[in-house]
Amino acid sequence: MTDKPEIIPQTEMLIQLAHAVRPRWDEDDIRAAIAGAQAIGRSWSYVLAAMQVLMNDPKARPKDLSPLAVRRATNTTRDVDPERAHRHAELIREQWPNLAARKESGK
């Protein structure tokens, strides 16, 4: 048994969230960026944290995820802080019904 919480990758939810936050980003581009990062060995925890950084950068594009992954991999060995990740997950869970409703309404 481990102290670490179970982490279940939710790629489609992340794609929907990224598209809801950045509606001009194409979902296929987001999907390709995530697949590219995973193809070079980046973990789900990394992809989740890196996408959060990109979503908050007004100049970022989904394809920036792979160069960001390479740059971060060579500059640090730090994992995502579990407490911070938990707080972010709580915020996403709180907002998810709003995001899903927005997606369904086409906004």
N, C-alpha and C positions, 0 to 999 in steps of 0.2 A: 504494500500500500504506500502511496506517496502523498505528500502534502500539497502537491500541485493540483489545481482544479483541472477537470477534463476540458479540453479545448476542442470544439467541433467546428471545423472549417465550414463556412457558409458562403461560398463563392457567389452564388446567384443573389443572395441578399446583399452582399457587398457591392455587386454590380448595380443593383437597383438603388442602393443608397448613394453610390457615387453619381449615378445618373440623376437622381433626385436633387442632390446638392449642386451638381454641375450639369444642368440640362442640355448644354451644347455639346457635351461629350457623347459620342456615339457608343451605345452599349457594346457593339462588336469590338470597338477599339479598347474599351475597358477590359473586356474578356480576354482579348489578345495580350494586353499588357500583363494581366495577372498570370496567364499561362506562360508568358515569356519569363517572368520572374521565377515562377515555379520550375521552369525548365532549366534554369541555371542554378537551381538548388536552394532557392530562398524558401524559408518556412512560412507557414500560414501566419504565424505571429508577426513575422517581418512584413509580409504583404499587407496585412491589416494596418499596421502602424504606418507603413510607407504611403498607403493610399490615403490615410487621414492627413498626412503632410501635404500630399498633392492636392487633395480636395480643398485645402485651405490656402493654397497658393494660386492667386488669380492668373498667373502666367503659365501655370503647369498644364500639361496635356497627359493623357493616359500613357502614351509611349515613353514618358519620362520615368516611369516606374523601373524599367530595366536598367538604365544608366544609374539611377538612384540606388538600385539594389547593388550594383557593382561597386559604386563609390562607397556606400555604407559598409559593405562587406570588407573592403580593404582598409577602412579607417577605424573600425571598432569591432569589438567582440561582445559588446553589451547586448543582453537580451532585453526585451520589453519588460518594464516593471509590472509585475502582476497586479499590484494595487491600482496603478494607473489604468491598466487595461480593463480591470473590473469596473472602475468608475465610468470609463468610456462605454463599456458594454451596457451598463445600467442606463446611461443616457440614450443609447440606441434603442434599447427595449422600450423605454418610455415614449420615444418618438416613432417607433415602428408603425403603430396603427395610423398615425398621421401620414407617414410616407407611403404606406400601402394604399390608403384612400386617395392620396394625390396621384399616384400612379394609375389607379383604376379610372379616375376621372379625366385623365389625359392632360393634367396640368403640369 
